[in-house]
Amino acid sequence: MTAQNTLKRRITMLSLFERFLQSLSEQIRHTAMSVADVLRVLAEMPEFLTFLPLQQTVKRLSADGEFRVAWRSAVMEQCRAWALSEQEMSLFLDFSDGLGTADIIGEVHHCEYYSRRVRECLEERKEEARTRSGLYLALGLCGSSAVALLLL
C-alpha cells in the first residue's frame, strides 16, 4: 500500500472518529442513556457501520462489561490495521479513560474536548495529504519529462 493511500485511510478513520464523538455527545445530551446504550444505538446507524472500533466495542461490551476495556481492545485490534500514528492512537485510547465516569454534562464536555482534539489532528493530516499530493504530482511531472528527454 502506498503512503498516500495509508494517509487517506488515516484521514477516513479520524473523520469517522470525529463524527462518532459528535454523535455520542448529542445522544448523551438529549437522551440521558447510559454510555453502553448510546454506543449500541450509534453502532446501528448506517454512517457508523464501517467504524470498526465502535462495532467491536459493542460486541465486546456484553462480554467485558466495562466500556474502557472493550474500547481499548477494539482500538488496539482495529486501528493498527489503519496504520495510525502514535498521536492518533493515543487520541483513541485516551478517550476511553474519562468516559462513563461523570454526570451528563461532564460526559458531553469530555466528548466535545476529544472532538476538538481529533479535528485538529484531522486538519494536520489533510494538510499533510495536500502537501504530499503536490509532491507526487511534481515527481510525476519530473519523471515523465525525464522519459521524454531520453526518447529524444
Secondary structure in CASP SS format (residue, H / E / C, confidence):
PFRMAT SS
TARGET T0000
AUTHOR 0000-0000-0000
METHOD secondary structure of the structure
MODEL  1
M C 1.00
T C 1.00
A H 1.00
Q H 1.00
N H 1.00
T H 1.00
L H 1.00
K H 1.00
R H 1.00
R H 1.00
I H 1.00
T H 1.00
M H 1.00
L H 1.00
S H 1.00
L H 1.00
F H 1.00
E H 1.00
R H 1.00
F H 1.00
L H 1.00
Q H 1.00
S H 1.00
L H 1.00
S H 1.00
E H 1.00
Q H 1.00
I H 1.00
R H 1.00
H H 1.00
T H 1.00
A C 1.00
M C 1.00
S C 1.00
V H 1.00
A H 1.00
D H 1.00
V H 1.00
L H 1.00
R H 1.00
V H 1.00
L H 1.00
A H 1.00
E C 1.00
M C 1.00
P H 1.00
E H 1.00
F H 1.00
L C 1.00
T C 1.00
F C 1.00
L H 1.00
P H 1.00
L H 1.00
Q H 1.00
Q H 1.00
T H 1.00
V H 1.00
K H 1.00
R H 1.00
L H 1.00
S H 1.00
A H 1.00
D H 1.00
G C 1.00
E C 1.00
F H 1.00
R H 1.00
V H 1.00
A H 1.00
W H 1.00
R H 1.00
S H 1.00
A H 1.00
V H 1.00
M H 1.00
E H 1.00
Q H 1.00
C H 1.00
R C 1.00
A C 1.00
W C 1.00
A C 1.00
L C 1.00
S C 1.00
E H 1.00
Q H 1.00
E H 1.00
M H 1.00
S H 1.00
L H 1.00
F H 1.00
L H 1.00
D H 1.00
F H 1.00
S H 1.00
D H 1.00
G H 1.00
L C 1.00
G C 1.00
T C 1.00
A C 1.00
D C 1.00
I H 1.00
I H 1.00
G H 1.00
E H 1.00
V H 1.00
H H 1.00
H H 1.00
C H 1.00
E H 1.00
Y H 1.00
Y H 1.00
S H 1.00
R H 1.00
R H 1.00
V H 1.00
R H 1.00
E H 1.00
C H 1.00
L H 1.00
E H 1.00
E H 1.00
R H 1.00
K H 1.00
E H 1.00
E H 1.00
A H 1.00
R H 1.00
T H 1.00
R H 1.00
S H 1.00
G H 1.00
L H 1.00
Y H 1.00
L H 1.00
A H 1.00
L H 1.00
G H 1.00
L H 1.00
C H 1.00
G H 1.00
S H 1.00
S H 1.00
A H 1.00
V H 1.00
A H 1.00
L H 1.00
L H 1.00
L H 1.00
L C 1.00
END
